[in-house]
């Protein structure tokens, strides 16, 4: 069983990083996911899909936030900074 959480990507993002995180989680290239989303949205003329994207983008935590909540710093500790 895969224990990775679904999070937004802070490195692979164009708007909010939803498809970057989804691509990392599923192993599918995020560009493919973005193309499928755009084609599906245009083909169905369904604005609800765009609204759903932004709702998911605001609900999903970023990968930086999950590092902080798990007690791990997002950047390594540097003793020379003191």
C-alpha positions as CSV (number, residue, x, y, z in Angstrom):
1,X,0.0,0.0,0.0
2,X,1.3,3.4,-0.9
3,X,1.3,5.8,2.1
4,X,2.1,9.0,0.2
5,X,-0.4,11.8,0.7
6,X,-2.0,13.7,-2.1
7,X,-0.5,17.2,-1.9
8,X,0.0,20.2,-4.3
9,X,3.4,20.4,-5.8
10,X,5.5,23.5,-5.1
11,X,8.0,22.8,-7.9
12,X,5.7,21.4,-10.7
13,X,3.0,24.1,-10.8
14,X,1.6,26.5,-13.3
15,X,-1.4,27.8,-11.4
16,X,-1.8,26.0,-8.1
17,X,0.2,22.8,-8.4
18,X,-2.8,20.4,-8.3
19,X,-1.8,18.5,-11.4
20,X,1.8,18.5,-10.4
21,X,0.9,16.8,-7.1
22,X,-1.5,14.5,-8.7
23,X,1.1,13.5,-11.3
24,X,3.7,12.8,-8.6
25,X,1.2,10.6,-6.7
26,X,-0.1,8.6,-9.7
27,X,3.1,8.4,-11.7
28,X,1.4,10.1,-14.7
29,X,3.2,13.1,-16.3
30,X,1.5,16.3,-15.1
31,X,1.5,17.7,-18.6
32,X,-0.7,14.9,-19.8
33,X,-3.1,15.5,-16.9
34,X,-3.3,19.2,-17.7
35,X,-4.0,18.5,-21.4
36,X,-6.7,16.0,-20.5
37,X,-8.3,18.6,-18.1
38,X,-8.3,21.3,-20.7
39,X,-9.6,19.1,-23.5
40,X,-12.4,17.8,-21.1
41,X,-13.3,21.3,-20.0
42,X,-13.5,22.7,-23.5
43,X,-15.3,19.7,-24.9
44,X,-18.0,19.7,-22.3
45,X,-18.1,23.5,-21.9
46,X,-18.5,22.8,-18.2
47,X,-17.3,25.7,-16.0
48,X,-17.9,23.6,-12.9
49,X,-14.6,21.7,-13.7
50,X,-12.6,25.0,-13.4
51,X,-14.4,25.9,-10.2
52,X,-13.7,22.3,-8.9
53,X,-10.0,22.8,-9.7
54,X,-9.8,25.9,-7.6
55,X,-11.7,24.4,-4.7
56,X,-9.3,21.4,-4.7
57,X,-6.4,23.8,-5.0
58,X,-7.4,25.6,-1.8
59,X,-8.2,22.5,0.1
60,X,-5.1,20.4,-0.7
61,X,-2.0,21.2,1.3
62,X,1.2,22.0,-0.4
63,X,4.2,19.7,-0.1
64,X,5.9,22.4,2.0
65,X,3.0,22.5,4.5
66,X,3.1,18.7,5.0
67,X,6.8,18.9,5.8
68,X,6.1,21.5,8.5
69,X,3.1,19.6,10.0
70,X,5.0,16.4,10.1
71,X,7.7,18.0,12.3
72,X,10.3,17.9,9.6
73,X,11.8,21.2,8.5
74,X,11.4,21.9,4.8
75,X,15.0,23.0,4.6
76,X,17.9,21.2,6.4
77,X,19.1,22.7,9.6
78,X,22.3,24.8,9.2
79,X,24.2,25.3,12.5
80,X,26.3,28.1,10.8
81,X,23.2,30.4,10.6
82,X,23.4,31.1,14.4
